[in-house]
């Protein structure tokens, strides 16, 4: 299933302070997250989807924990500031029209 990502917070500390592998894993997690900001994936699956090694994925997850990504049963939870503010999608669609 494809998911359209129309919002990435380029002001985020992840975007600005972390290396490219961490950013790739973070963006992959944003694409996989459900409405509750849960990412349901094993480390090998997340690594495969992000096109990084398992070791790189583990290192990225360790760094992302400092940015609010928390481990949960069966995956991770993204921090609330990972998603666009309420009404952003409607504003984005209106601006494109």
N, C-alpha and C positions, 0 to 999 in steps of 0.2 A: 504494500500500500504506500503510495506516495503522499507526502504531506507538504503543503506549501508553507514555507517559512517567510513571513513578510516582515518580521520584526526581530532585529538583533540589537541589543543595547551596546553600541560601540563605546559608550562612556563607562561601561562596566570595568571593574578592577580585573576581572578575568581577561577581558579583551586587551587591556592595556598593560598588565603586569606579568602575564604568563606567556610562555613560549607557544609556538605554533601547534605543537602536538596537543597541549592542554586545550587550546582554543578549538581544535578539530574535535576532540572528545566532547567538549562542552556543547558545541553546536549540534553534534550528533545526539547528545542527550536531550537537548531542547526539541529536536525533531521527534524524538521517541516519547517524550513526556505526555502523560494523559492529563485530563483536566484537573486532577488532584496533584499535578506536578510530580507524579511518580514515574520513574523509568524502570520498566520491568525487563531486565536483561542480566545475563551472566557476564562476567568480565570477558571471557573469550568471545561471546556474541557481540558485545559492545566494541571490543577491539576490532573484530572483523568488519562491522558496520562503519567504524571510523577509519578503517584502513591504516591501523597502527598495530604494532606488536602487542602481545599480552603484557609484556613488561612495561612498555610505554603507557599502556592504558592504566595499569596499576599505579604508576608514578603520577599520571595525570589525575586520577581519582584522589590520590593522597593530597595533591596540591589543591584540588577543587574542594576538599573538605574544609580548607581554610577560608573558602569563599561561600560557605553555607550549604554545600551539597552533603547530605547525610545518608548513611547507609540505612536501609530498611530491609525487611524480609523480602527477598527476591529481587533486590535492586537498590535504587537510590531515590531520594526526594530532592528536587531542585528547590532553591530558595525562592520565596515569593517575588523578589525583584527580577527574576529570570523571564517573566512574562510581561507582555505589554499592559499598560494601565487600562482600566475599564473604558470602553468606548473607542479605543484606539483603532480597532479594525474597521468600524463604521466610518470614522474620520478618514482613515487611509483610503477606503473605497470611494468615499465622497470626493476626495482630492483627485483621485484618478479619473473620475467621470468627466 
